[in-house]
Amino acid sequence: MPNKLGFYVTGNTAEGFVNFLSTNTSNFHHHIILKHPSLKVKTTIIKEIINQYEATNDLEVLYSSIGNEFLEGVIIRDKKIAIIDERIASADLPGSFEVDLTLFTNDHLLTEDFSAERDKIRELTETAYKNFQTGLRIHDDLEKVYIKEMNFKLANQVAEEFVDTILKDVPKQNRQSQIVHRLFGTNTKDGVVNCVPEILSQLSNKYFIKGRAGTGKSTFMKKVMAACQDKGYDIELYHCSFDPNSIDMVLVRDLEFCIFDSTDPHEFFPEGPGDYVIDMYEKTVTPGTDEKYEKEITELNTRYKSYMKKGVANLKEAGEIIDSLEQRFVRNPKEIEKIKTFLVGKILDED
């Protein structure tokens, strides 16, 4: 039975909007880019394509960094085709083909100018990024508290022992490792969201890495990634949706395992066989550090989280404007069917 995977390739972060789509589809023949002023119309078309192919093909569904009710695309990897929302298209995508959906609908007759609303959405989104950026600077100060109490030699030893354990007796592949970059969640108008449970359900071995800010979780995972890369295995690298320069998950499907940052705001716990915990605070930080710096840690945590909440509130306000704009567009079933028929024909032509 074909598999259907879901994840994010875009995110709203302290570094602004990030887009990792091209690393996932760099060898594709075609990118079909859906153009339309309505996110819901494009999402409806993407869902129609999913319904058309999910029984016969493995699919990768691209969740939206705007909100839960939207999708940003679907990847049909065995056909080397991606159908995507125009907002995540970039100049480096091979075989790009734009489809103006308004040619199939009556929306091209709309005479309303939404420029003022779209300017406000951009303004609120940029304010959110600035708040996330401020939060990250405060988080850096929180990391410093733990860094000065951390045993880096011991942290390296823990990482090396872990790599030796998971790669013991694993043969080296006579090929170059391929790395795709993704996110398992992000900040949206609906709050901080993730699809971690969906990803974990596909694997037999999951390593929940615990710790505090600055206790080497991302560095640990980068060492795991480098070791798997050296062995020639393909890697899914999931970036942090707060700081995209940091890593939140390394997943190697051929070896049936992932290791991920299982701390707030994506904290999970083992539920059964194949689930393991690695606690970097317990293993590498001076005992009593939490208690020793309790006042400073609490103050920094409170300030950092306040800016995160402000940023999410900005995205929520932008989302309210988006929702009001979306109400102007009506999805006509006959028009949707017409578009789907055209796109399916286009996909078949490219086989």
C-alpha positions in Angstrom: 0.0 0.0 0.0 1.4 3.4 -0.9 2.6 5.7 1.8 1.5 9.3 2.5 4.0 11.4 4.5 3.4 14.9 5.7 5.9 17.6 6.8 6.7 21.3 6.3 9.2 22.8 3.9 8.6 26.4 4.9 8.6 28.1 8.3 8.2 31.4 10.2 11.4 31.7 12.2 13.7 34.1 14.0 15.5 34.4 10.7 12.3 35.3 8.8 10.6 33.1 6.3 12.6 30.0 5.3 11.9 27.7 2.4 13.6 24.3 1.9 11.5 23.0 -1.0 14.3 23.0 -3.5 16.4 20.5 -1.5 13.5 18.1 -1.6 12.9 18.3 -5.4 16.2 19.3 -6.9 16.2 16.3 -9.3 12.6 16.6 -10.4 11.5 17.0 -14.0 8.5 19.3 -13.3 7.1 21.7 -10.7 3.5 22.6 -11.5 2.9 26.0 -9.8 -0.6 26.9 -8.9 -1.4 30.6 -9.2 -4.5 32.1 -7.6 -5.3 34.8 -5.0 -7.1 32.3 -2.7 -5.1 29.9 -0.5 -8.3 27.8 -0.1 -8.8 27.4 -3.8 -5.2 26.2 -4.2 -5.5 23.9 -1.2 -8.7 22.4 -2.6 -6.9 21.6 -5.9 -3.9 20.1 -4.0 -6.3 17.9 -2.0 -8.0 16.8 -5.3 -4.6 15.7 -6.6 -3.9 13.8 -3.4 -7.2 12.0 -3.6 -6.5 11.1 -7.3 -3.1 9.5 -6.6 -2.9 8.3 -3.0 -4.1 4.8 -3.8 -1.5 4.3 -6.5 1.6 6.4 -5.6 3.6 7.4 -2.5 2.9 11.0 -1.7 4.5 13.7 0.3 2.1 16.3 1.6 3.5 19.8 2.3 1.7 21.4 5.2 1.2 25.1 5.4 3.2 27.6 7.5 0.2 29.9 7.4 -2.5 27.7 9.0 -3.8 24.2 9.5 -6.6 24.5 6.9 -4.2 25.1 4.1 -1.7 23.0 2.1 1.4 24.2 0.2 1.8 21.3 -2.2 2.1 17.6 -2.8 5.1 15.7 -4.1 4.8 12.6 -6.3 8.3 11.4 -6.0 8.3 8.4 -8.3 7.0 10.7 -11.1 9.4 13.5 -10.1 6.6 15.9 -10.1 5.6 18.5 -7.5 2.3 20.5 -7.5 2.9 23.6 -5.3 1.4 26.9 -4.2 3.0 29.8 -5.9 4.1 31.3 -2.6 6.7 28.6 -2.1 8.0 28.6 -5.7 11.5 29.8 -6.3 13.6 30.6 -9.4 15.8 27.5 -8.9 13.1 24.9 -9.3 13.6 22.8 -12.5 10.9 22.3 -15.0 8.6 25.0 -13.6 5.2 25.4 -15.2 2.7 27.9 -14.0 -1.1 27.3 -14.1 -3.2 30.4 -13.6 -6.3 28.9 -11.9 -8.3 32.1 -12.5 -8.5 31.1 -16.1 -10.8 28.2 -15.0 -12.9 30.3 -12.6 -14.8 33.5 -12.4 -12.3 35.0 -9.9 -10.6 36.9 -12.7 -13.7 39.1 -12.8 -13.1 40.3 -9.3 -12.3 44.1 -9.4 -11.5 44.5 -5.7 -8.0 45.7 -4.8 -6.6 43.8 -1.8 -3.3 45.6 -1.7 -4.0 47.4 1.6 -4.9 44.1 3.3 -1.9 42.3 1.9 0.4 45.2 3.0 -1.0 44.8 6.6 -0.4 41.0 6.5 3.2 41.6 5.4 3.7 44.2 8.2 2.3 41.9 10.9 4.4 39.0 9.6 7.6 41.0 9.7 6.7 42.2 13.2 6.4 38.5 14.2 9.8 37.8 12.8 11.3 40.7 14.8 9.7 39.3 18.0 11.0 35.8 17.3 14.5 37.4 16.7 14.3 39.2 20.0 13.2 35.9 21.7 16.2 34.1 20.1 18.7 36.7 21.5 17.2 36.1 25.0 17.3 32.4 24.4 21.1 32.7 23.6 21.6 34.2 27.0 19.7 31.2 28.5 22.0 28.9 26.7 25.1 30.6 28.2 23.9 29.7 31.7 24.1 26.0 30.9 27.1 26.2 28.6 29.3 27.3 31.5 28.2 24.3 33.5 28.5 21.8 30.7 31.2 19.1 30.2 31.9 19.2 26.5 34.3 16.3 26.6 31.7 14.1 28.1 29.1 15.4 25.6 31.4 14.3 22.7 31.8 10.9 24.4 28.1 10.4 24.7 27.6 11.3 21.0 30.4 9.0 19.9 29.0 6.1 22.0 25.6 6.6 20.5 26.9 6.7 16.9 28.9 3.5 17.6 25.7 1.8 19.0 23.3 2.7 16.1 25.8 2.1 13.3 27.4 -1.0 14.7 27.5 -3.6 11.9 25.8 -1.2 9.5 27.5 -1.6 6.1 28.9 1.4 4.3 27.0 2.1 1.1 28.8 2.6 -2.2 27.0 5.8 -2.9 26.8 9.5 -2.0 24.4 10.4 0.8 21.5 12.7 -0.2 20.2 15.2 2.4 16.8 16.8 2.2 16.0 19.8 4.5 12.6 20.1 6.2 10.8 21.2 9.4 8.4 19.1 11.5 6.5 22.2 12.6 6.5 25.9 12.8 4.8 29.1 14.1 1.5 29.8 12.4 -1.7 31.8 12.9 -3.0 28.7 14.8 -0.1 28.8 17.2 3.0 26.6 17.4 2.2 23.4 15.4 4.1 20.2 14.6 3.5 16.8 13.0 6.0 14.8 15.2 3.5 12.0 16.1 2.9 11.4 12.4 6.6 11.1 11.7 7.3 8.9 14.7 4.5 6.5 13.7 6.5 5.5 10.6 9.6 4.4 12.4 10.6 1.4 14.6 13.3 3.2 16.6 12.9 6.7 18.1 15.5 8.5 20.3 14.0 11.3 22.4 16.8 13.7 23.2 16.1 15.7 26.3 18.1 18.6 27.9 18.1 22.3 28.4 19.0 25.3 26.1 22.7 25.0 25.2 23.2 21.4 26.4 24.4 20.2 22.9 21.2 18.6 21.5 21.7 20.1 18.1 25.4 19.4 18.0 24.7 15.8 19.1 22.4 15.4 16.1 24.8 17.0 13.7 27.4 14.3 14.7 24.8 11.6 14.1 24.0 13.1 10.7 27.7 13.3 9.7 28.2 9.6 10.7 25.2 8.4 8.6 26.3 10.7 5.8 29.8 9.1 5.9 28.1 5.7 5.6 26.3 6.8 2.5 22.7 6.8 3.8 20.1 9.3 2.8 19.1 11.7 5.5 16.0 13.8 6.3 17.3 16.8 8.3 14.6 18.7 10.2 15.5 22.3 11.2 14.4 24.1 14.3 11.4 26.4 13.5 12.6 28.9 16.0 16.3 29.0 14.9 16.7 27.4 11.5 20.5 27.1 12.0 19.8 24.6 14.7 18.7 21.0 14.1 15.6 19.4 15.7 15.6 15.9 14.1 17.8 13.6 12.0 15.8 10.8 10.3 17.3 7.9 8.3 14.6 5.8 6.8 16.8 3.0 5.5 18.0 2.4 9.1 14.5 2.8 10.5 15.4 5.4 13.1 15.3 9.1 14.1 16.7 11.2 16.9 14.9 14.4 17.8 14.8 17.3 20.2 12.0 16.3 22.5 11.7 19.5 24.6 9.2 22.3 24.8 7.4 23.3 22.6 7.6 19.8 21.0 8.0 17.6 24.1 7.1 14.0 23.8 7.8 10.9 25.8 8.5 7.2 25.0 5.3 5.1 24.6 6.5 1.6 23.7 9.2 -0.7 22.4 11.9 1.1 20.2 11.5 4.4 22.1 14.5 5.6 24.0 15.5 8.7 26.0 18.9 10.5 25.9 19.0 13.2 28.6 21.9 15.6 27.9 21.3 17.6 31.1 21.6 14.5 33.3 24.7 13.2 31.4 26.7 16.4 30.7 25.7 19.3 33.0 26.9 19.9 36.5 24.3 18.5 39.0 22.3 21.3 40.7 22.6 23.8 37.8 18.8 24.3 37.6 18.7 25.1 41.3 21.9 27.2 41.3 20.6 29.6 38.6 16.9 29.2 39.2 16.1 32.9 39.4 18.1 33.8 36.3 16.7 30.8 34.3 13.1 31.7 35.3 13.5 35.3 34.3 15.1 34.5 30.9 12.6 31.8 30.2 9.7 34.2 31.0 11.1 36.9 28.7 12.0 34.6 25.8 8.5 33.0 25.9 6.8 36.4 26.1 8.4 37.4 22.7 7.4 34.1 21.2 3.8 34.7 22.3 3.9 38.2 20.8 5.2 36.8 17.5 2.5 34.1 17.4 -0.1 36.8 18.2 1.1 38.8 15.2 0.7 35.8 13.0 -2.8 35.2 14.4 -3.8 38.8 13.6 -2.4 38.4 10.1 -4.4 35.2 9.8 -7.6 37.0 10.7 -7.1 39.3 7.7 -6.3 36.3 5.5 -9.5 34.6 6.6 -11.5 37.7 5.8 -10.0 37.8 2.3 -10.6 34.1 1.8 -14.4 34.6 2.3 -14.4 36.6 -1.0 -13.7 33.5 -3.0 -16.2 30.7 -3.7 -15.1 27.2 -4.7 -17.3 26.0 -7.5 -17.3 22.2 -7.7 -17.5 22.2 -11.5 -14.6 24.6 -11.8 -12.5 22.5 -9.3 -13.2 19.4 -11.4 -12.2 21.2 -14.5 -8.9 22.2 -13.0 -8.2 18.7 -11.6 -8.9 17.1 -15.0 -6.4 19.6 -16.6 -3.7 18.9 -14.0 -4.1 15.1 -14.1 -3.7 15.3 -17.9 -0.6 17.5 -17.5 0.9 15.0 -15.0 0.1 12.1 -17.3 1.7 13.9 -20.2 4.9 14.3 -18.2 5.2 10.6 -17.2 
